[in-house]
Each structure stands twice: as structure tokens, then as C-alpha cells.
Amino acid sequence: MSDILKGLRIGFAMTGSFCTFEKSFQQAELLMKNGAELLPIMSEHASTIDTRFGTAAENLSRLNSITGKEVMLSIAEAETIGPKELTDIMVVAPCTSNTAAKLAASVTDTTVTMAVKSHLRRGKPVVLAIASNDSLMGSAKNLGELFNRKNYYFVPMLQDDWINKPASLVAEFSLLPKAVEAALDGVQLRPLIYHSFYE
């Protein structure tokens, strides 16, 4: 991995695809290990719902521990990101289809959507790590909108269970650091979507 991550200020936002939280935490740890500074952000659902993948308190504590900073949990806090120029790049990992739809429609009613909007005011890149069971159904139009939106980039995705969940797409989280580096150069990693069947 290149030195580009050293000192890079990354907004690291998590939304409620709880089954991918562990992968997201691992990538946050890797980004920190490679010298990045992470500003932690969680959506209202991500920070308050207990699931079989961990309690809300456990998830908050872990993100706080990884980043060494208190997690942003309110729209008011997130609004300061752009005016104070707190981030060089914003990562939403995981990004649910609900959040992607709101970003595509420029709806700002959660901590994470406000964080992205505030960050974008300075024309800086946003990297989305999609995790959704309906990405290739109802949510496809929203992803298509964001594919063509300036400053949005995606972690390459795969069909995680193409037999039982044929419409599901999940980011290949191990490619998140590379996707961040590419986005800083204005490049979208290819292939954007690939099928694990062919590996």
C-alpha cells in the first residue's frame, strides 16, 4: 500500500448493514494502521440497534476504540464537517440501499447523509461500500444515479450469494483502501461489479 494514506483525513461513516460491520471495522483498523486519521460517524440505526452481530454499545465502543475519537451521532455534529474542512475523503462502509437512495435524491435527514452532504460542499470524493439485498432490484436505479454523479466512487462489489439472494450486492471490503486511493486520483476501480462464480 502506498504512502498516500498517511495523514489522510477520512470520514468513516457506518450505516445499518449489521452483517458487514466486522468487515468494516477491519478496514477501519487497516486504514489507521497505514497512517490515516479517521473521523467516525454512525447513522441513527447503526448506533442504536442491537443485533446478533453485536449490541449498539459494543459497536460504538469498537469504532471509538479504533479511531481514538468520539463517534459523531447527530445531524448537528455532521453539519460541521464541510465548514470546518474536517475531511479529505468520505467513506460510507457499509452503505445500505436506504442511504444510497437518500444520497441519490439529495435527502439529508440522517447523521450520515448530512456528513456526506457537508463533505461534498468542497467537491471532495465520497467512497461507498454498498451492502444491500436488493441492489439489483428496486435499488438499482439509485446506484445508477450515483454511478453518474460527480465525486461518488464505489468499492467494487460482488454477488455474495447469487443463488439464494440473486439481487444482492456487497462491497469487497478488502478493496476499500485501494478504492480510497483511486478515488483521490479521480479513478473508479474496475471491475465495478463482478461475479464470485468466475473466480
Secondary structure, DSSP 8 states (H G I E B T S, - for coil): --GGGTT-EEEEEE-S-GGGHHHHHHHHHHHHHTT-EEEEEE-TTTTT--BTTB-HHHHHHHHHHHHTS--B-SHHHHTTTTTTT--SEEEEEEE-HHHHHHHHTT---SHHHHHHHHHHTTT--EEEEEEETTTTTTTHHHHHHHHTSTTEEE--EE-TTTTT-TT-EEE-GGGHHHHHHHHHTT---S-SEE-GGG-
